[in-house]
Amino acid sequence: MLIQNVRKEPAGTELFLPAGYDVVWSALALVLLAGFVAAVVLVARALARTGPRVPRLHDLVAADPVRRAARRHGVTVSALAVGAATLVGIVTAQSVAGVDGLAEGVLTGLTPAIVGAAFLGTHAVGELTWPRQRTAVRAATLQARSVRDVTPRGLRLLTWALGGLVLALVVIGGLTAGADGRSVTRVRVDGWSTAGPYPGWFYGAWLALAAVVLVAGSEGVLRLVARRPAVPRVASAWDLALRRTSAHRVLRGVQLALAVTAAGTLGVGANAAARAGYAGAASLVAVAVALALAGLWVAVQPAPDPDEDGTGSPAPVVAGARADA
């Protein structure tokens, strides 16, 4: 049996590249879906609070300007990060619609990472501009804090796992792609069929780089959270809890960007493989959708309240406690 090797790229491969208006409508649909899921989560949380309300520490010490200012700075940074990420996402979507050819596919794949980078950059600026102690006498402890101390362990492991998943999908796509690095071919007895785009090395190299940048960037911002100036005149435990709240806000956004990148890589690759004739590949599209929704679910989870301990009861107030550096 002879199999003819065709060096010329099959005609029509570039037709599988997404058109600009398709990308815009897809982004709009994703935003609407995210808003719907967030609304459902907020309604469910509101219904769950129908029972007697447990007083929290910030209700008891509402007159404390130090705690209030620290909480306000953290919330402001988080809101600005979400706003910057949304704005960059809109601009990137418009940029995708304005480019043609292979650059369109590359920019589309990098969109979640670009949005995540804007999210991380805003958080980094917020940590670098964290208010420093302005008291005449500054107090500090000799206890050094590390990233592990201020970071939710499960959320950090999830972020690293999603980054590893993107790299694994890139390697699989690169090893199974055609010579052009952006299509997949299935050879049959009666001929062959090729489909694209496919996350081979042509696209995968950029996706792998984006995953590494996001994970490394998140670790850098978490280091800033661990080393930022302490909140003056509050208990050391409260300051540590506030840092963990900031770390949670950072990681939930980064894991969403990585989850969407992994889901897009898997979904695009499975779709191309299914059109090329590989049986069962279409089922992986459902896995990709589930992965993206899981990342969205994690992203809408509320950050832990620094005014509550692990059991949800008000944390003790320590009067005259020293602040940590």
C-alpha angles and dihedrals in degrees: 000000000000123000115198115221110216113202095187115087112251113258117254097032093119090054088077091064109107117258118234096249090050090057092049093049091046091052091048091050090049091051091050091048091050090050092050093050091046090051091051091050093049092049091049091051091048091052091049090058095062091106127081111306118240111223113244128210096251088057090055095045100035089136092061104108094189096059092040093052093047092050091046092053092051093048091046092052091049093049092048090049092054091046093049091048091050093049093048089048092055093047092047092050090053090048091052089054090053099054129073138205125014094342088068092061093046093049091047092054092048095049096095091048092048090051090047091050090054089049091051094044092055091049090050091054090047092054093046090052094047108141113262126218112282098184121119091240118040121204127203140172128224093233110115117213122215132196089259091059096055101035129086101243097214095048092048092051090048091053092051091045092053090049089052090048091056090051091048092050090049092053092048091048092047093051094047100040125099126257091277091059094228108072139052126222132200118199117210134179092259097042141297139279130209130196136178168238091047125170097247125141092293092066099016096064090062093044092050091050090049092052092050092048092050095049093044091045092051090052090051093051091046088055088054089051091052094048102039120118115281123247106258124237096013133107117276090236092056092051090050091049090052090053090052089052090054092047090051091053091051096048098044090060095045094049089052092054091049093045092052090047091051092044092050092048092049095042096048092045094048092047092052092046091050092051089048089058106261107146116229096019092108091065089066089066088069089051089053092052091049090050092053092047091049090054090049091050091053091047094057094050110114119249116248115271112243089211092064131063126220093284095052094248121127113278117239119266115233110201117215093005119165121249122236123236 
